[in-house]
Amino acid sequence: MGDESTQQSGYADWPDYRVDLRRVRNLIRVTHGDRVIAETTRGLLVDEQDHGIAFYVPESDVRFDLLVADPETTTRCPFKGNARYWRPADHPDLVAWMYPEPYPEVALLHGHVGFYQDRVRVEVGVADPAVSAPYARSR
């Protein structure tokens, strides 16, 4: 079957599969217990077919000093690529993942970290500015 890193994207067999990626300006804050482990206004909303939505945070906005990489756990998603994982330094559960080399169809995921919403608290706040469209400005 070959090296995992060179496996073909699942889009070759399922070209209509949907993984919609949208950049959002909303405040996204991720906490584990009482610690903020990520916060951004440059996140991604990921809506994957047959999955719930997920928010991804740019890796530069993640507190990796509070997380420990788990080199033993890796997975491959046929539509996103190979993932690596992190857990809080003081807890055994994995809470975050990243696709270091996502498939071209979801290249926007590069440099972003997703979080398990059942293991952390993900809060979504308002965008700043709340409206940026030129037609919505005061006249």
C-alpha positions in Angstrom: 0.0 0.0 0.0 3.0 2.3 0.3 4.1 5.0 2.7 1.3 6.6 4.7 2.6 10.1 3.9 2.2 9.5 0.1 -1.2 7.8 0.2 -3.7 9.2 -2.3 -6.5 11.4 -1.1 -9.9 9.9 -0.7 -11.2 12.5 -3.2 -9.9 10.2 -6.0 -12.6 7.6 -5.1 -15.2 10.0 -3.7 -14.9 13.3 -5.6 -18.2 14.6 -4.2 -17.3 14.3 -0.5 -17.5 17.7 1.2 -15.2 19.3 3.7 -16.1 23.0 3.7 -13.5 25.4 5.2 -14.4 28.9 6.0 -12.2 31.6 7.6 -14.0 33.3 10.5 -13.2 36.5 12.4 -15.2 35.5 15.5 -13.3 35.2 18.8 -12.6 31.5 19.4 -11.4 30.6 22.9 -10.5 27.0 23.9 -10.2 26.2 27.6 -9.3 23.0 29.4 -10.3 23.3 33.1 -9.5 26.9 34.0 -6.7 27.3 31.5 -7.0 29.0 28.1 -5.1 26.8 25.7 -6.0 28.6 22.5 -7.5 32.0 21.5 -7.9 33.6 18.1 -9.9 35.8 15.8 -8.3 34.1 12.8 -9.9 30.7 13.1 -11.4 28.2 10.6 -14.9 26.7 10.7 -14.7 23.2 9.3 -17.9 21.5 8.3 -17.2 18.0 7.1 -19.8 15.7 5.6 -21.1 13.1 8.1 -19.3 15.0 11.0 -20.2 17.9 13.2 -18.6 21.2 12.8 -15.2 21.9 14.2 -13.2 25.0 14.9 -9.5 25.1 14.0 -7.1 27.7 15.5 -3.8 28.9 13.9 -0.9 27.1 15.6 0.6 30.5 16.5 -2.5 31.1 18.7 -2.3 27.8 20.6 -0.6 27.6 24.0 1.7 24.6 23.2 3.5 25.3 26.5 0.4 23.8 28.2 0.2 20.8 25.9 2.3 17.7 25.4 2.7 16.0 22.0 1.6 12.4 21.8 4.0 10.8 19.3 2.4 7.4 19.8 -0.9 8.5 18.4 -1.3 9.2 14.7 -4.3 8.7 12.4 -5.1 9.1 8.7 -8.2 10.8 7.4 -8.7 9.9 3.8 -9.9 13.5 3.1 -7.6 15.5 5.3 -4.4 13.6 5.7 -2.3 12.3 8.5 -2.9 13.8 12.0 -0.8 14.2 15.1 -2.1 14.8 18.6 -1.7 16.7 21.8 -2.9 16.4 25.4 -2.8 18.8 28.3 0.4 18.5 30.3 -1.6 17.6 33.4 -4.2 15.3 31.8 -4.1 11.9 29.9 -6.9 12.7 27.3 -6.0 13.9 23.9 -7.6 17.2 23.2 -6.1 18.6 20.0 -5.0 17.4 16.6 -3.3 18.9 13.5 -2.8 17.8 9.9 0.8 19.0 9.2 0.6 18.1 5.5 -3.2 18.2 4.6 -4.3 17.1 1.2 -4.5 19.8 -1.5 -8.3 19.9 -1.4 -8.1 21.1 2.2 -4.8 22.9 2.1 -6.2 25.7 4.2 -6.0 23.4 7.3 -2.2 23.7 7.1 -0.9 25.4 10.3 -4.2 25.0 12.2 -5.1 22.9 15.2 -8.5 21.3 15.9 -10.0 20.5 19.3 -12.3 17.8 20.6 -15.3 19.7 21.7 -16.3 17.0 24.2 -12.9 17.3 26.0 -12.4 21.1 26.0 -14.7 24.1 26.1 -14.9 25.9 22.8 -16.4 29.4 23.0 -17.3 31.4 20.0 -17.7 35.1 20.5 -18.5 38.0 18.2 -16.3 39.2 15.3 -14.4 42.4 15.6 -15.6 44.4 13.9 -19.0 42.8 14.0 -19.7 43.8 10.5 -17.1 44.6 7.9 -19.1 44.9 4.7 -18.8 48.3 3.1 -22.6 48.5 2.5 -23.3 48.0 6.2 -21.3 51.1 7.4 -23.0 54.2 8.6 -23.7 56.7 5.8 
